Amino acid sequence: MSVLLETSVGDVVIDLYTKEAPETCLNFLKLCKVKYYNFCCFHNVQRDFMIQTGDPTATGQGGESIYGLLDKTSMDPRKKYLPAEIHPKLKHKVTGTVSMAIAGASTGSNQEVNSVLGSNSGAGVIGSQFFITMADDLDYLDGRYTIFGKVAEGMDVLEKINGAYTDSNFRPFKDIRIKHTIVLDDPFPDPDGLIVPDESPLPTQAMLDTVRIGDDEEIESLLPPEEEERIRRQKEAQARALTLEMVGDLPFAEIKPPENVLFVAQLNPATRSEDLNLIFSRFGEILSCEVIRDKKTGDSLCYAFIEFEKEEQCSEAYFKMNNVLIDDRRIHVDFSQSVSKLHKDWMVKRTGARRDGGGVGAEDLNLEQRSRYRDDGGSGRVGQRYDYVFDDGRESHRPSQSRSSREEKHRSEERSHHRERDSSRRYEGSGAGKRDRSADSRQSRTRRSRSRSASPGSRRRVDDRERDRRRDRDAYRSSGNRR
């Protein structure tokens, strides 16, 4: 006794345990016979645990037995549900075990159903929902759910369903539905009033309302891998550009590098800007040509930017000058991808507008129609000067001396100061040669002590002591001459 389930991802054949669970198998066979499971989706897919279906409402709260389906007017729970059949020999040991979902056995209306059915064991009732296990040795399910069959064919289809992407409620984002059910063998007689339809009935409006992404819709791209990789990189580049715009490193995300600027690499360190200007000038007028150098050492970084007046001239130079030998080096020529200068101009205009109290928009910058890649006359910014903190009546200006020039001036002043001090010491030393060594040493100690002393009082005391020594020395010499 078997049933064939045709799903949107493949066919599954289920063999039934008609002897161990006859009432459950009869209920399942007759529901398949009247096409009750057609268009039912797998609403509960828990990976490597189980997959569940059989609820027309796709909520996990619907479904009924074949007796409740045949007698819609009856409110008797005995006809809507069946008591669960728990067979002690049937276990959830292997993948593909088919069991009926149980309702009841706890509180509320389900407890009322159990009491009506006389189920004191708390096993619950079954309707139309069933699940298929996707793991071995699920022994904690034994004795709680009604096992009534196993999957005989279609384990690969079950693996596809098991790998579906689901939401937080374990429902797949893309619908996986039962398309058709075929009863291969039915040993049970049909209940009274059962009518087998000639063809599969159309889904009701309630079933159509449960559709998320149709099983016939494609959510995965059908493009070649190369095209998908190109699109992915393009999206990543756009995201990075948007991030740079947010942090202020780009004027706007859609900025493009100038098309009339060439990037020249692999230059000889001895190649100068004038040399490149002379070589590339045969293709047209060059607006700027600069070999990029290190800020500290001034050494060439072996690459340069050349801006032409027209894009046609730039393209011609690109095709003819690539891999040309210049100063014993094969240069590499490509179109510039740098927007640093454009960003610099944008920052200058933005800061200037802020100072004036106005705003700058992208339409005011004219970034893509620049006439110069490098400013003429050096890197100085016109109008970019510092202001005094206090208004003292003097005109605001920026000091013309750079930091390096100020440091050089300070060092030159220190050197001149040391030279003056050394010359004064040599002059004092030549005058003191006429005196004796003891007096010279005393005077040198006096000068050192005088230079170390900081207060005027200490200098005055030193001068007094020196004057007393000179007076005593002169008196001694004069007394010796009289003798």
C-alpha positions as a Python dict, from the first residue, in 0.01 Angstrom:
ca = {
    (1, 'M'): (0, 0, 0),
    (2, 'S'): (167, 314, -126),
    (3, 'V'): (100, 674, -221),
    (4, 'L'): (285, 892, -476),
    (5, 'L'): (325, 1259, -387),
    (6, 'E'): (412, 1485, -680),
    (7, 'T'): (578, 1799, -536),
    (8, 'S'): (716, 2109, -702),
    (9, 'V'): (1070, 1975, -654),
    (10, 'G'): (1014, 1606, -736),
    (11, 'D'): (820, 1288, -661),
    (12, 'V'): (808, 1101, -331),
    (13, 'V'): (668, 749, -275),
    (14, 'I'): (543, 658, 74),
    (15, 'D'): (481, 298, 189),
    (16, 'L'): (211, 271, 459),
    (17, 'Y'): (195, 58, 776),
    (18, 'T'): (-166, -50, 728),
    (19, 'K'): (-152, -323, 993),
    (20, 'E'): (12, -124, 1273),
    (21, 'A'): (-193, 198, 1216),
    (22, 'P'): (-504, 106, 1016),
    (23, 'E'): (-721, 407, 1108),
    (24, 'T'): (-441, 653, 1037),
    (25, 'C'): (-358, 487, 704),
    (26, 'L'): (-727, 488, 602),
    (27, 'N'): (-754, 858, 685),
    (28, 'F'): (-438, 939, 487),
    (29, 'L'): (-534, 729, 184),
    (30, 'K'): (-882, 875, 155),
    (31, 'L'): (-752, 1233, 189),
    (32, 'C'): (-508, 1162, -94),
    (33, 'K'): (-788, 1004, -296),
    (34, 'V'): (-1009, 1315, -281),
    (35, 'K'): (-707, 1539, -363),
    (36, 'Y'): (-719, 1712, -26),
    (37, 'Y'): (-341, 1759, -19),
    (38, 'N'): (-324, 1924, -362),
    (39, 'F'): (-161, 2270, -340),
    (40, 'C'): (-68, 2218, 27),
    (41, 'C'): (275, 2367, 99),
    (42, 'F'): (552, 2247, 326),
    (43, 'H'): (495, 2510, 594),
    (44, 'N'): (743, 2381, 853),
    (45, 'V'): (1094, 2289, 736),
    (46, 'Q'): (1345, 2241, 1017),
    (47, 'R'): (1676, 2146, 863),
    (48, 'D'): (1810, 1802, 959),
    (49, 'F'): (1507, 1743, 1181),
    (50, 'M'): (1177, 1721, 993),
    (51, 'I'): (959, 1866, 715),
    (52, 'Q'): (585, 1912, 771),
    (53, 'T'): (285, 1962, 539),
    (54, 'G'): (-85, 1878, 508),
    (55, 'D'): (-236, 2209, 627),
    (56, 'P'): (-436, 2394, 356),
    (57, 'T'): (-408, 2718, 554),
    (58, 'A'): (-23, 2693, 578),
    (59, 'T'): (-39, 2809, 941),
    (60, 'G'): (4, 2481, 1126),
    (61, 'Q'): (-337, 2524, 1289),
    (62, 'G'): (-563, 2388, 1012),
    (63, 'G'): (-655, 2053, 867),
    (64, 'E'): (-912, 1782, 947),
    (65, 'S'): (-974, 1412, 900),
    (66, 'I'): (-1160, 1254, 610),
    (67, 'Y'): (-1473, 1220, 828),
    (68, 'G'): (-1480, 1590, 908),
    (69, 'L'): (-1432, 1666, 539),
    (70, 'L'): (-1727, 1446, 437),
    (71, 'D'): (-1967, 1587, 696),
    (72, 'K'): (-1919, 1964, 697),
    (73, 'T'): (-2246, 2024, 884),
    (74, 'S'): (-2154, 1814, 1187),
    (75, 'M'): (-1990, 1983, 1486),
    (76, 'D'): (-1896, 1650, 1643),
    (77, 'P'): (-1521, 1644, 1716),
    (78, 'R'): (-1528, 1267, 1660),
    (79, 'K'): (-1574, 1333, 1290),
    (80, 'K'): (-1323, 1617, 1256),
    (81, 'Y'): (-1040, 1442, 1438),
    (82, 'L'): (-924, 1089, 1505),
    (83, 'P'): (-751, 957, 1816),
    (84, 'A'): (-378, 911, 1777),
    (85, 'E'): (-257, 555, 1723),
    (86, 'I'): (67, 491, 1911),
    (87, 'H'): (223, 157, 1825),
    (88, 'P'): (504, 48, 2060),
    (89, 'K'): (701, -130, 1785),
    (90, 'L'): (718, 168, 1550),
    (91, 'K'): (1016, 394, 1622),
    (92, 'H'): (1170, 706, 1467),
    (93, 'K'): (1498, 532, 1390),
    (94, 'V'): (1572, 619, 1027),
    (95, 'T'): (1542, 921, 803),
    (96, 'G'): (1221, 924, 603),
    (97, 'T'): (986, 806, 878),
    (98, 'V'): (634, 942, 816),
    (99, 'S'): (424, 1043, 1120),
    (100, 'M'): (101, 1231, 1177),
    (101, 'A'): (118, 1563, 1359),
    (102, 'I'): (-60, 1553, 1694),
    (103, 'A'): (-299, 1816, 1832),
    (104, 'G'): (-415, 1831, 2192),
    (105, 'A'): (-278, 1654, 2497),
    (106, 'S'): (-232, 1979, 2691),
    (107, 'T'): (-492, 2247, 2766),
    (108, 'G'): (-772, 2451, 2614),
    (109, 'S'): (-993, 2332, 2331),
    (110, 'N'): (-758, 2046, 2250),
    (111, 'Q'): (-801, 1912, 2601),
    (112, 'E'): (-1176, 1932, 2548),
    (113, 'V'): (-1140, 1729, 2228),
    (114, 'N'): (-940, 1467, 2416),
    (115, 'S'): (-1204, 1438, 2683),
    (116, 'V'): (-1476, 1399, 2420),
    (117, 'L'): (-1278, 1122, 2253),
    (118, 'G'): (-1211, 954, 2585),
    (119, 'S'): (-835, 984, 2552),
    (120, 'N'): (-711, 980, 2909),
    (121, 'S'): (-353, 909, 2814),
    (122, 'G'): (-306, 1257, 2672),
    (123, 'A'): (-187, 1124, 2334),
    (124, 'G'): (-394, 1383, 2144),
    (125, 'V'): (-574, 1368, 1810),
    (126, 'I'): (-478, 1371, 1443),
    (127, 'G'): (-623, 1550, 1143),
    (128, 'S'): (-451, 1585, 807),
    (129, 'Q'): (-104, 1723, 888),
    (130, 'F'): (192, 1488, 871),
    (131, 'F'): (571, 1521, 881),
    (132, 'I'): (874, 1330, 753),
    (133, 'T'): (1187, 1296, 967),
    (134, 'M'): (1519, 1413, 823),
    (135, 'A'): (1753, 1254, 1079),
    (136, 'D'): (1817, 916, 1237),
    (137, 'D'): (1750, 805, 1594),
    (138, 'L'): (1492, 1063, 1697),
    (139, 'D'): (1392, 844, 1989),
    (140, 'Y'): (1246, 1132, 2190),
    (141, 'L'): (957, 1138, 1941),
    (142, 'D'): (869, 775, 2010),
    (143, 'G'): (538, 728, 2190),
    (144, 'R'): (430, 1085, 2115),
    (145, 'Y'): (349, 1080, 1745),
    (146, 'T'): (166, 830, 1522),
    (147, 'I'): (400, 656, 1278),
    (148, 'F'): (212, 526, 976),
    (149, 'G'): (467, 491, 694),
    (150, 'K'): (814, 547, 550),
    (151, 'V'): (959, 701, 235),
    (152, 'A'): (1042, 433, -20),
    (153, 'E'): (1157, 658, -306),
    (154, 'G'): (1254, 1022, -342),
    (155, 'M'): (1513, 1081, -69),
    (156, 'D'): (1691, 1324, -300),
    (157, 'V'): (1370, 1526, -322),
    (158, 'L'): (1351, 1535, 58),
    (159, 'E'): (1708, 1668, 69),
    (160, 'K'): (1609, 1954, -162),
    (161, 'I'): (1322, 2044, 68),
    (162, 'N'): (1547, 2009, 371),
    (163, 'G'): (1794, 2263, 226),
    (164, 'A'): (1534, 2532, 154),
    (165, 'Y'): (1587, 2884, 296),
    (166, 'T'): (1332, 2958, 567),
    (167, 'D'): (1221, 3247, 785),
    (168, 'S'): (1219, 3259, 1165),
    (169, 'N'): (904, 3042, 1171),
    (170, 'F'): (1073, 2774, 955),
    (171, 'R'): (855, 2840, 654),
    (172, 'P'): (1044, 2843, 322),
    (173, 'F'): (1061, 3177, 145),
    (174, 'K'): (989, 3004, -184),
    (175, 'D'): (683, 2783, -175),
    (176, 'I'): (731, 2407, -201),
    (177, 'R'): (392, 2250, -267),
    (178, 'I'): (226, 1916, -329),
    (179, 'K'): (105, 1928, -687),
    (180, 'H'): (-79, 1597, -706),
    (181, 'T'): (-139, 1277, -507),
    (182, 'I'): (-181, 932, -661),
    (183, 'V'): (-295, 631, -456),
    (184, 'L'): (-102, 328, -585),
    (185, 'D'): (-278, 71, -367),
    (186, 'D'): (-578, 114, -134),
    (187, 'P'): (-694, -188, 72),
    (188, 'F'): (-966, 3, 259),
    (189, 'P'): (-1324, 56, 141),
    (190, 'D'): (-1441, 411, 80),
    (191, 'P'): (-1654, 574, 352),
    (192, 'D'): (-2012, 667, 272),
    (193, 'G'): (-2042, 988, 77),
    (194, 'L'): (-1684, 990, -54),
    (195, 'I'): (-1664, 1117, -413),
    (196, 'V'): (-1342, 1082, -607),
    (197, 'P'): (-1292, 1382, -844),
    (198, 'D'): (-1214, 1316, -1207),
    (199, 'E'): (-935, 1572, -1209),
    (200, 'S'): (-742, 1776, -961),
    (201, 'P'): (-958, 2059, -824),
    (202, 'L'): (-844, 2419, -851),
    (203, 'P'): (-701, 2578, -535),
    (204, 'T'): (-939, 2788, -332),
    (205, 'Q'): (-891, 3158, -271),
    (206, 'A'): (-776, 3084, 85),
    (207, 'M'): (-501, 2862, -56),
    (208, 'L'): (-399, 3123, -309),
    (209, 'D'): (-364, 3377, -30),
    (210, 'T'): (-91, 3162, 128),
    (211, 'V'): (142, 3204, -169),
    (212, 'R'): (470, 3383, -99),
    (213, 'I'): (709, 3326, -385),
    (214, 'G'): (548, 3090, -633),
    (215, 'D'): (707, 2753, -686),
    (216, 'D'): (728, 2833, -1058),
    (217, 'E'): (908, 3165, -999),
    (218, 'E'): (1286, 3192, -1026),
    (219, 'I'): (1457, 3382, -745),
    (220, 'E'): (1808, 3278, -846),
    (221, 'S'): (1987, 3449, -1130),
    (222, 'L'): (2008, 3271, -1463),
    (223, 'L'): (2299, 3484, -1584),
    (224, 'P'): (2643, 3338, -1664),
    (225, 'P'): (2891, 3333, -1373),
    (226, 'E'): (3106, 3600, -1538),
    (227, 'E'): (2813, 3838, -1570),
    (228, 'E'): (2707, 3775, -1210),
    (229, 'E'): (3062, 3848, -1092),
    (230, 'R'): (3068, 4172, -1292),
    (231, 'I'): (2736, 4284, -1146),
    (232, 'R'): (2851, 4193, -794),
    (233, 'R'): (3171, 4395, -829),
    (234, 'Q'): (2979, 4688, -970),
    (235, 'K'): (2743, 4686, -672),
    (236, 'E'): (3035, 4664, -429),
    (237, 'A'): (3206, 4959, -600),
    (238, 'Q'): (2888, 5164, -577),
    (239, 'A'): (2854, 5079, -209),
    (240, 'R'): (3216, 5181, -139),
    (241, 'A'): (3170, 5506, -331),
    (242, 'L'): (2858, 5584, -129),
    (243, 'T'): (3051, 5521, 192),
    (244, 'L'): (3331, 5757, 82),
    (245, 'E'): (3071, 6021, 1),
    (246, 'M'): (2918, 5984, 349),
    (247, 'V'): (3255, 6030, 524),
    (248, 'G'): (3346, 6326, 300),
    (249, 'D'): (3623, 6170, 91),
    (250, 'L'): (3429, 6214, -233),
    (251, 'P'): (3209, 6505, -344),
    (252, 'F'): (2943, 6259, -460),
    (253, 'A'): (2932, 5887, -529),
    (254, 'E'): (2880, 5923, -905),
    (255, 'I'): (3201, 6120, -960),
    (256, 'K'): (3415, 6000, -1250),
    (257, 'P'): (3784, 6059, -1324),
    (258, 'P'): (3869, 6305, -1604),
    (259, 'E'): (3891, 6144, -1946),
    (260, 'N'): (4165, 6371, -2079),
    (261, 'V'): (4430, 6270, -1823),
    (262, 'L'): (4686, 5994, -1873),
    (263, 'F'): (4858, 5795, -1601),
    (264, 'V'): (5220, 5710, -1684),
    (265, 'A'): (5400, 5453, -1468),
    (266, 'Q'): (5733, 5263, -1456),
    (267, 'L'): (5932, 5579, -1524),
    (268, 'N'): (6304, 5614, -1479),
    (269, 'P'): (6378, 5812, -1160),
    (270, 'A'): (6586, 6049, -1372),
    (271, 'T'): (6293, 6136, -1602),
    (272, 'R'): (6169, 6488, -1541),
    (273, 'S'): (5835, 6655, -1604),
    (274, 'E'): (5989, 6866, -1878),
    (275, 'D'): (6105, 6550, -2060),
    (276, 'L'): (5758, 6397, -2059),
    (277, 'N'): (5605, 6727, -2164),
    (278, 'L'): (5837, 6743, -2463),
    (279, 'I'): (5773, 6381, -2565),
    (280, 'F'): (5394, 6384, -2530),
    (281, 'S'): (5344, 6730, -2675),
    (282, 'R'): (5346, 6591, -3029),
    (283, 'F'): (4993, 6455, -2972),
    (284, 'G'): (4845, 6792, -2884),
    (285, 'E'): (4850, 7076, -2635),
    (286, 'I'): (4934, 6965, -2282),
    (287, 'L'): (4769, 7155, -2002),
    (288, 'S'): (4978, 7002, -1724),
    (289, 'C'): (5248, 6739, -1689),
    (290, 'E'): (5386, 6646, -1350),
    (291, 'V'): (5605, 6367, -1221),
    (292, 'I'): (5491, 6283, -869),
    (293, 'R'): (5768, 6313, -611),
    (294, 'D'): (5814, 6227, -247),
    (295, 'K'): (5719, 6514, -18),
    (296, 'K'): (6017, 6475, 215),
    (297, 'T'): (6304, 6361, -6),
    (298, 'G'): (6189, 6502, -339),
    (299, 'D'): (6276, 6177, -516),
    (300, 'S'): (6065, 6066, -808),
    (301, 'L'): (5798, 5803, -738),
    (302, 'C'): (5829, 5686, -1100),
    (303, 'Y'): (5481, 5780, -1214),
    (304, 'A'): (5323, 6094, -1358),
    (305, 'F'): (4995, 6252, -1473),
    (306, 'I'): (4961, 6424, -1810),
    (307, 'E'): (4655, 6631, -1896),
    (308, 'F'): (4568, 6705, -2258),
    (309, 'E'): (4338, 6973, -2385),
    (310, 'K'): (4115, 6726, -2576),
    (311, 'E'): (4010, 6369, -2511),
    (312, 'E'): (4102, 6264, -2867),
    (313, 'Q'): (4462, 6368, -2808),
    (314, 'C'): (4466, 6173, -2484),
    (315, 'S'): (4334, 5859, -2656),
    (316, 'E'): (4591, 5884, -2935),
    (317, 'A'): (4876, 5918, -2685),
    (318, 'Y'): (4742, 5617, -2493),
    (319, 'F'): (4746, 5389, -2798),
    (320, 'K'): (5086, 5503, -2932),
    (321, 'M'): (5294, 5558, -2617),
    (322, 'N'): (5220, 5245, -2415),
    (323, 'N'): (5530, 5027, -2368),
    (324, 'V'): (5755, 5290, -2529),
    (325, 'L'): (6120, 5311, -2420),
    (326, 'I'): (6199, 5635, -2235),
    (327, 'D'): (6530, 5674, -2048),
    (328, 'D'): (6598, 5299, -2073),
    (329, 'R'): (6258, 5215, -1921),
    (330, 'R'): (5950, 5062, -2081),
    (331, 'I'): (5675, 5291, -1959),
    (332, 'H'): (5316, 5188, -1894),
    (333, 'V'): (5043, 5429, -2008),
    (334, 'D'): (4680, 5411, -1899),
    (335, 'F'): (4385, 5643, -1847),
    (336, 'S'): (4388, 5806, -1506),
    (337, 'Q'): (4148, 5671, -1245),
    (338, 'S'): (4238, 5928, -981),
    (339, 'V'): (3988, 6185, -854),
    (340, 'S'): (4215, 6330, -585),
    (341, 'K'): (4251, 6664, -757),
    (342, 'L'): (3878, 6689, -813),
    (343, 'H'): (3827, 6618, -445),
    (344, 'K'): (4082, 6884, -355),
    (345, 'D'): (3898, 7147, -559),
    (346, 'W'): (3571, 7042, -407),
    (347, 'M'): (3709, 7077, -54),
    (348, 'V'): (3849, 7421, -132),
    (349, 'K'): (3518, 7545, -268),
    (350, 'R'): (3321, 7388, 15),
    (351, 'T'): (3534, 7540, 289),
    (352, 'G'): (3523, 7875, 111),
    (353, 'A'): (3144, 7861, 87),
    (354, 'R'): (3115, 7776, 455),
    (355, 'R'): (3326, 8077, 545),
    (356, 'D'): (3099, 8297, 336),
    (357, 'G'): (2789, 8144, 490),
    (358, 'G'): (2668, 7974, 172),
    (359, 'G'): (2638, 7619, 45),
    (360, 'V'): (2795, 7438, -247),
    (361, 'G'): (2609, 7186, -458),
    (362, 'A'): (2743, 6938, -707),
    (363, 'E'): (2608, 7148, -993),
    (364, 'D'): (2826, 7442, -885),
    (365, 'L'): (3152, 7253, -883),
    (366, 'N'): (3170, 7162, -1251),
    (367, 'L'): (3396, 6874, -1152),
    (368, 'E'): (3360, 6667, -1465),
    (369, 'Q'): (3440, 6959, -1700),
    (370, 'R'): (3765, 7073, -1547),
    (371, 'S'): (4014, 7270, -1753),
    (372, 'R'): (4318, 7198, -1537),
    (373, 'Y'): (4442, 6890, -1360),
    (374, 'R'): (4710, 7080, -1171),
    (375, 'D'): (4697, 7443, -1065),
    (376, 'D'): (4952, 7667, -1234),
    (377, 'G'): (5200, 7843, -1015),
    (378, 'G'): (5262, 7578, -756),
    (379, 'S'): (5043, 7421, -496),
    (380, 'G'): (4957, 7741, -310),
    (381, 'R'): (4589, 7808, -264),
    (382, 'V'): (4466, 8151, -353),
    (383, 'G'): (4252, 8300, -85),
    (384, 'Q'): (4331, 8029, 170),
    (385, 'R'): (4474, 8237, 455),
    (386, 'Y'): (4445, 8223, 828),
    (387, 'D'): (4271, 8499, 1019),
    (388, 'Y'): (4369, 8654, 1351),
    (389, 'V'): (4173, 8541, 1650),
    (390, 'F'): (4126, 8898, 1775),
    (391, 'D'): (4048, 9198, 1557),
    (392, 'D'): (4341, 9430, 1619),
    (393, 'G'): (4286, 9649, 1315),
    (394, 'R'): (4548, 9475, 1105),
    (395, 'E'): (4464, 9302, 778),
    (396, 'S'): (4420, 8928, 808),
    (397, 'H'): (4695, 8741, 630),
    (398, 'R'): (4866, 8409, 620),
    (399, 'P'): (5236, 8406, 708),
    (400, 'S'): (5441, 8373, 395),
    (401, 'Q'): (5699, 8158, 565),
    (402, 'S'): (5638, 7790, 573),
    (403, 'R'): (5723, 7570, 864),
    (404, 'S'): (6049, 7456, 711),
    (405, 'S'): (6163, 7814, 643),
    (406, 'R'): (6083, 7915, 998),
    (407, 'E'): (6285, 7625, 1135),
    (408, 'E'): (6579, 7714, 908),
    (409, 'K'): (6571, 8075, 1022),
    (410, 'H'): (6567, 7966, 1385),
    (411, 'R'): (6871, 7741, 1333),
    (412, 'S'): (7061, 8020, 1156),
    (413, 'E'): (6993, 8257, 1446),
    (414, 'E'): (7122, 8000, 1694),
    (415, 'R'): (7441, 7950, 1489),
    (416, 'S'): (7507, 8326, 1471),
    (417, 'H'): (7451, 8353, 1847),
    (418, 'H'): (7706, 8078, 1913),
    (419, 'R'): (7960, 8242, 1682),
    (420, 'E'): (7927, 8577, 1862),
    (421, 'R'): (7968, 8413, 2200),
    (422, 'D'): (8280, 8224, 2087),
    (423, 'S'): (8437, 8537, 1941),
    (424, 'S'): (8376, 8729, 2265),
    (425, 'R'): (8539, 8451, 2463),
    (426, 'R'): (8848, 8453, 2237),
    (427, 'Y'): (8875, 8831, 2276),
    (428, 'E'): (8855, 8810, 2653),
    (429, 'G'): (9110, 8528, 2654),
    (430, 'S'): (9364, 8731, 2455),
    (431, 'G'): (9335, 9024, 2701),
    (432, 'A'): (9376, 8805, 3001),
    (433, 'G'): (9707, 8664, 2871),
    (434, 'K'): (9886, 8954, 3026),
    (435, 'R'): (9774, 8843, 3368),
    (436, 'D'): (9885, 8548, 3571),
    (437, 'R'): (9716, 8211, 3550),
    (438, 'S'): (9563, 8233, 3895),
    (439, 'A'): (9387, 8558, 3810),
    (440, 'D'): (9271, 8415, 3475),
    (441, 'S'): (9127, 8106, 3637),
    (442, 'R'): (8956, 8316, 3903),
    (443, 'Q'): (8802, 8539, 3637),
    (444, 'S'): (8683, 8241, 3433),
    (445, 'R'): (8520, 8094, 3746),
    (446, 'T'): (8370, 8433, 3810),
    (447, 'R'): (8225, 8450, 3456),
    (448, 'R'): (8081, 8099, 3489),
    (449, 'S'): (7928, 8179, 3824),
    (450, 'R'): (7801, 8509, 3681),
    (451, 'S'): (7642, 8328, 3384),
    (452, 'R'): (7483, 8072, 3616),
    (453, 'S'): (7345, 8332, 3856),
    (454, 'A'): (7000, 8449, 3763),
    (455, 'S'): (6919, 8729, 4012),
    (456, 'P'): (7062, 9087, 4003),
    (457, 'G'): (7167, 9058, 4370),
    (458, 'S'): (7393, 8765, 4305),
    (459, 'R'): (7561, 8946, 4011),
    (460, 'R'): (7623, 9252, 4236),
    (461, 'R'): (7790, 9039, 4504),
    (462, 'V'): (8019, 8875, 4251),
    (463, 'D'): (8120, 9213, 4112),
    (464, 'D'): (8202, 9338, 4464),
    (465, 'R'): (8420, 9040, 4539),
    (466, 'E'): (8606, 9080, 4210),
    (467, 'R'): (8664, 9449, 4277),
    (468, 'D'): (8802, 9370, 4625),
    (469, 'R'): (9040, 9112, 4481),
    (470, 'R'): (9172, 9356, 4221),
    (471, 'R'): (9223, 9625, 4487),
    (472, 'D'): (9415, 9384, 4717),
    (473, 'R'): (9625, 9264, 4425),
    (474, 'D'): (9715, 9618, 4319),
    (475, 'A'): (9803, 9712, 4676),
    (476, 'Y'): (10032, 9411, 4706),
    (477, 'R'): (10210, 9492, 4385),
    (478, 'S'): (10252, 9853, 4481),
    (479, 'S'): (10405, 9758, 4820),
    (480, 'G'): (10646, 9524, 4647),
    (481, 'N'): (10768, 9798, 4415),
    (482, 'R'): (10840, 10026, 4706),
    (483, 'R'): (11058, 9767, 4865),
}
